[in-house]
Amino acid sequence: MPIVINLDIMLARRKMSLTELSEKVGLTIVNLSILKTGKAKGVRFDTLEAICRVLDCKPGDIIDID
């Protein structure tokens, strides 16, 4: 079962750009882009927590299993 990253969907729902998320979370656009495209090998819990805090969502809103 492949893991699906729905970061682009959450960004669209919050009307937020990847650049804005990058600034608020403190990660580079490159690292967020790697996560968004599903090419990341892993994600740290503190990173996931920061993204969820900024986007006001739960980890399951961002990460799903197809």
N, C-alpha and C positions, 0 to 999 in steps of 0.2 A: 504494500500500500504506500504510494508516494505521499509525502508531506507537501501540502500546498500552503504558500504564504499569501495572505490576503491583505498585505500592507497597502497596496495601491487602492483597494476598495475602501479601507478605513480612511486613507488620506482624502479620497474623493468625498466620502460622507462628511468629513470634518472640514471640507473645503480648505485643505492645507497642502502646501507644496512640500516636496521632499527637502528642499532647501530650508524651509521654515522648521520642519521637524528636526533636521540636522542641527540647527542652531539651538533649539529648545532642549534637545536630548544631549547634545555635546558629542555627537559622532560625526565623522566625515560623511559627505554625500556619497562618496565611493563605497564606504562600508554599508550604508543604508541601501544603496542601489544593489549591492551584492545580495543583501538579505531580501530585498523586494523582488528580485528576479529568481529567487529560489536557488541561487548558486552558493549560498553560505553552507559550510559544513556543520555549523553549530551556532548557537546564540547563547550568550551568558544570561543568567536569570536577572542580574541587575540591569542589563541592557533592555531586556524584554519588559521589565518592570517600568523603566523610564519611558519607553515608547508607549506603554499602556497608560501611564499616568498622563502624558501629554495628550494622547488621543482619547482619553477617558473611555477606555474599553478594557476587556479582559483578554488574557493571552489566547483564549479559544476564538476570539474574534479575528485574530491575526494569523494563527497557525491552525491548520485543519488537516485532516487525512482524507484523501480522495478515494 
